Amino acid sequence: MLDHLADSTIAMVFVKDMQGRYVFINRGYELVHRVSRESYLGKTDYDLFPKDAADAYCEADRRVLDTREVLVTEERRTYKDGAHTVVVVKFPLIDAKGDSYGVCGVATDITQRIDAETRMRMLSAAVDQASDMVAMFELTPLREWRIFYVNDTFVKMTGYDRADVIGHTSRFLEGPRTNVEESNRRRALLARGIPCRAEVAYYRRDGSIFWVELNARPLHGPDGNITHTIVLYRDITQRRIEEELESLEGEDVISGGVYKRAYFERVLEGAAHDARVNGRMHGVVSIATQPLADVAAVAQIFSERLRTADVLATIGADELGLLLRYCSLAQAERLTHELLDALDRAGIRASAGVAQIDPATALAAQALQQAREARARTNSGGANRVGASE
C-alpha cells in the first residue's frame, strides 16, 4: 500500500538501509533518473554516483541517523536532460523498539519554480529601471482594484513609499483637478476586460500636481476571468503645462511682456516639475517698488537684462514676480542686484527677495513665499536691497 502511495507522487522517494543500500525507489525516481528499480536495489551511492556526490549523500545520511532529526537540503543535480534544483528531505526510519533501521528521502524538483522566480526577478529589475511609472492591481472580491506592485519610478514620482501604497486603491493620487467620475468609469471598464487610455491629473504626497498619460490593460486568469490590471503612467506634465500656458498667453499679458498671476503660477509649476525630474535649478524673485512704479516702465528696464525664457508678472497689488530659469540661488541673487541697480538709476526704488526652485522643492508656491519672506527681511534696511532665502 505504501509502495502504491509513493508511486502516485511526482516527487522522488527512496529508502536506504543502515548499510546505505537502496531498498526502495518509487516510480518518480525511476522516471527522473531514467533507471529501473531493479538496477538500484541492493546498491549503495558509491555504486551509482561519482565519489564526491556519494560522499555528500552518505554524510547527510549519517547526520540524520546520528541526530534522528529531519534534514532539509537544496541540491543542484545534473540529470540526463540537464541541471536541476532539488529540495531533499531526509528523515530516519524508526522501528517499534525505537531503533533506527534506515533512512527515507523525498526529493522534489523545484527547477521550474526557481526558473520562474529568476525570470520574475529579471522582469522586476527591468521594470524598476523603466522611465515610466508602472503599477499592477488585483481585483478583490469586493470588485476593487488594489495595488500589489509599483516600480521605482512610481515611488520617485509620487513621493509615496511602497508600504504606503501596496494594498490600496489609486484614489490617494486623486485631487482637485482629477476627474473622479472618469476615474471610476475606467475602473469599471477594466473590470469588464476593456483596456483604457486617458490623460489624468494626479497629486504627489507633497500636494504638487503632475499629469500622466495612463494606459491600463486588464489581465485574465486561467479561468478566463479578469484578475489583474497592469497600468503604465507616462509623465506628460511639462507638455500639459506648456499647453495651458499657450492657452493663457494671449489673455494673460498685461503689457510689455508682463503676465498676470495665473500665468505666473503655471510657469512656477512647470519650473518645479523640471527641477524634480531633470535636476535643474531656477530662481524666483519677489519685487516691490516704493512707491508702486509703472509696470511697463519696469518691464522696459528689465527687458535688456532678462532672457526670453525668464518670466515677469504682476502677482499682487504692489508686487512683481520674476522667474529666472536655469539659475542657481547665487546667480539669481547677482542678477537681481543688477536689476535693482538699473531701477535705481531710473529713479525707481525697490526691494527684492530671492529663493530657489531645486529638486527638493515640494511646491512652487513655497519657493515664492520664501522669496517674499526674504524681501520682507530687507525692508528694515531701506529700498534697493536684495535678500536671499535662508
PAVEX-770430 format. One record per residue (C-alpha): x, z, y; residue in one letter. Coordinates in steps of 0.1 Angstrom, whole numbers, padded with zeros to 4 digits, always signed. Layout:
// residues N
XZYa...
END
This chain:
// residues 390
+0000+0000+0000m+0028+0009+0024l+0046-0023+0015d+0015-0043+0024h+0012-0024+0057l+0048-0031+0066a+0044-0067+0057d+0015-0070+0081s+0036-0063+0112t+0058-0087+0131i+0084-0060+0135a+0114-0059+0112m+0112-0029+0088v+0139-0018+0064f+0147+0012+0043v+0182+0023+0030k+0190+0050+0005d+0216+0078+0010m+0244+0054+0000q+0234+0028+0026g+0219+0004+0001r+0188-0016+0011y+0158-0007-0010v+0132-0025+0011f+0128-0051+0038i+0095-0064+0050n+0082-0099+0055r+0090-0098+0092g+0127-0091+0084y+0128-0120+0059e+0114-0144+0085l+0137-0134+0113v+0169-0133+0093h+0158-0162+0071r+0167-0143+0039v+0148-0133+0008s+0140-0097-0001r+0159-0101-0034e+0191-0111-0017s+0192-0078+0002y+0180-0052-0023l+0209-0031-0036g+0234-0043-0010k+0249-0025+0020t+0256-0036+0056d+0292-0043+0046y+0279-0069+0021d+0257-0086+0046l+0272-0083+0081f+0306-0086+0098p+0326-0054+0096k+0322-0045+0133d+0284-0048+0131a+0283-0029+0097a+0304-0001+0112d+0279+0003+0140a+0249+0002+0118y+0264+0028+0093c+0274+0051+0122e+0238+0051+0135a+0225+0059+0100d+0249+0089+0097r+0237+0102+0131r+0201+0100+0120v+0208+0118+0087l+0231+0145+0103d+0207+0153+0132t+0174+0145+0115r+0163+0131+0148e+0148+0097+0158v+0174+0073+0172l+0164+0045+0195v+0189+0018+0205t+0188-0016+0222e+0209-0041+0205e+0220-0077+0212r+0219-0096+0179r+0226-0132+0170t+0203-0149+0145y+0203-0185+0133k+0182-0196+0163d+0204-0178+0189g+0209-0145+0206a+0181-0119+0206h+0175-0085+0222t+0161-0060+0197v+0150-0024+0200v+0158-0005+0168v+0141+0028+0160v+0157+0047+0131k+0144+0080+0115f+0153+0100+0084p+0131+0099+0053l+0124+0135+0041i+0110+0144+0007d+0086+0172-0002a+0116+0196-0007k+0128+0189+0028g+0158+0169+0017d+0168+0135+0032s+0166+0106+0008y+0172+0076+0031g+0168+0060+0065v+0139+0038+0077c+0144+0014+0106g+0119-0006+0126v+0133-0033+0148a+0112-0050+0175t+0124-0083+0191d+0119-0080+0229i+0137-0112+0238t+0107-0129+0253q+0098-0098+0274r+0134-0095+0286i+0135-0132+0295d+0102-0129+0313a+0114-0098+0332e+0146-0117+0341t+0126-0147+0354r+0103-0123+0373m+0133-0106+0390r+0148-0140+0399m+0115-0152+0413l+0111-0119+0432s+0146-0122+0446a+0139-0158+0457a+0105-0149+0473v+0121-0119+0491d+0146-0144+0507q+0118-0167+0519a+0114-0171+0557s+0076-0169+0554d+0056-0137+0547m+0043-0136+0511v+0017-0112+0497a-0001-0110+0464m-0035-0095+0460f-0055-0084+0429e-0093-0085+0428l-0106-0050+0420t-0138-0042+0400p-0154-0035+0434l-0146-0071+0444r-0120-0061+0470e-0086-0078+0474w-0059-0052+0473r-0022-0058+0478i+0002-0053+0449f+0032-0072+0462y+0048-0081+0495v+0082-0097+0502n+0109-0085+0526d+0098-0109+0553t+0063-0093+0553f+0078-0059+0557v+0101-0070+0585k+0074-0090+0604m+0047-0063+0602t+0068-0032+0606g+0050-0015+0576y+0069-0001+0546d+0058-0013+0512r+0044+0021+0504a+0021+0018+0534d+0005-0015+0522v+0006-0015+0484i-0029-0008+0471g-0046-0015+0504h-0066-0045+0517t-0051-0065+0546s-0075-0051+0571r-0048-0029+0585f-0034-0061+0601l-0066-0069+0620e-0071-0061+0657g-0090-0071+0688p-0082-0108+0687r-0087-0111+0649t-0118-0130+0639n-0130-0103+0614v-0161-0123+0604e-0139-0153+0594e-0115-0130+0575s-0144-0116+0554n-0157-0152+0548r-0122-0162+0535r-0121-0132+0511r-0155-0142+0497a-0143-0178+0492l-0112-0167+0474l-0133-0145+0450a-0152-0177+0442r-0119-0196+0435g-0118-0216+0467i-0084-0219+0484p-0083-0211+0522c-0062-0221+0552r-0065-0206+0587a-0047-0196+0618e-0051-0158+0623v-0041-0132+0649a-0027-0101+0633y-0011-0069+0646y+0021-0052+0637r+0024-0015+0632r+0036-0010+0668d+0004-0028+0680g+0020-0061+0691s+0002-0093+0682i+0015-0121+0661f-0001-0153+0648w+0002-0168+0614v-0008-0199+0596e-0024-0185+0564l-0025-0203+0531n-0042-0185+0503a-0047-0197+0467r-0067-0179+0440p-0052-0174+0405l-0071-0174+0373h-0066-0151+0344g-0065-0161+0307p-0103-0159+0305d-0107-0183+0335g-0119-0157+0359n-0103-0151+0393i-0080-0122+0391t-0053-0126+0419h-0045-0144+0451t-0012-0154+0465i-0010-0157+0503v+0017-0173+0524l+0018-0165+0561y+0039-0188+0583r+0047-0173+0617d+0033-0196+0645i+0034-0170+0673t+0056-0190+0695q+0035-0221+0692r+0003-0203+0699r+0018-0186+0730i+0030-0219+0743e-0004-0234+0738e-0020-0205+0756e+0005-0208+0784l-0002-0245+0787e-0039-0239+0790s-0033-0213+0816l-0006-0230+0836e-0028-0251+0858g-0052-0224+0869e-0027-0195+0869d-0003-0209+0895v-0008-0193+0929i+0016-0213+0949s+0052-0225+0949g+0056-0218+0911g+0044-0182+0913v+0020-0173+0885y-0009-0148+0880k-0007-0117+0859r-0024-0131+0828a+0001-0159+0825y+0030-0134+0830f+0017-0111+0803e+0016-0140+0778r+0051-0150+0788v+0063-0115+0781l+0046-0115+0747e+0065-0147+0739g+0098-0132+0750a+0092-0101+0729a+0084-0122+0699h+0115-0143+0705d+0137-0112+0707a+0122-0097+0675r+0125-0129+0654v+0156-0145+0669n+0175-0115+0682g+0178-0128+0718r+0176-0106+0749m+0155-0111+0781h+0155-0093+0814g+0123-0080+0830v+0122-0072+0867v+0096-0054+0888s+0100-0061+0926i+0083-0046+0956a+0088-0057+0992t+0084-0034+1022q+0060-0043+1037p+0045-0069+1013l+0061-0102+1021a+0046-0136+1018d+0048-0146+0982v+0055-0182+0989a+0084-0172+1011a+0099-0150+0984v+0094-0178+0959a+0112-0202+0982q+0142-0179+0985i+0143-0173+0947f+0140-0210+0938s+0176-0217+0945e+0188-0189+0922r+0163-0190+0893l+0163-0213+0864r+0133-0233+0853t+0130-0210+0822a+0125-0180+0845d+0090-0169+0855v+0079-0153+0887l+0044-0138+0890a+0023-0115+0911t+0014-0086+0889i+0000-0061+0913g-0013-0057+0949a+0023-0051+0961d+0044-0061+0931e+0061-0092+0917l+0072-0095+0881g+0101-0116+0870l+0112-0127+0835l+0148-0137+0833l+0151-0154+0799r+0182-0150+0777y+0198-0123+0799c+0213-0090+0789s+0204-0060+0810l+0237-0062+0828a+0232-0099+0836q+0196-0093+0848a+0208-0064+0870e+0235-0085+0886r+0211-0114+0893l+0185-0091+0907t+0211-0077+0931h+0218-0113+0943e+0181-0120+0947l+0176-0088+0968l+0206-0096+0989d+0191-0131+0996a+0158-0114+1007l+0177-0090+1029d+0194-0119+1047r+0159-0134+1053a+0148-0101+1068g+0127-0091+1038i+0134-0056+1025r+0127-0049+0988a+0135-0027+0958s+0136-0036+0922a+0138-0022+0887g+0153-0040+0857v+0146-0035+0820a+0155-0054+0789q+0134-0070+0761i+0155-0069+0729d+0148-0068+0691p+0140-0031+0693a+0113-0037+0719t+0079-0028+0704a+0056-0041+0732l+0065-0063+0761a+0043-0041+0783a+0066-0012+0776q+0096-0031+0790a+0076-0039+0821l+0067-0003+0825q+0104+0007+0821q+0113-0018+0849a+0086-0002+0871r+0099+0033+0864e+0135+0022+0872a+0122+0007+0906r+0104+0040+0914a+0137+0059+0910r+0152+0037+0937t+0126+0044+0963n+0143+0076+0975s+0174+0056+0983g+0157+0031+1006g+0150-0006+1002a+0172-0033+0988n+0182-0013+0959r+0181-0021+0922v+0175+0004+0894g+0181-0003+0857a+0161+0013+0829s+0178+0041+0811e
END
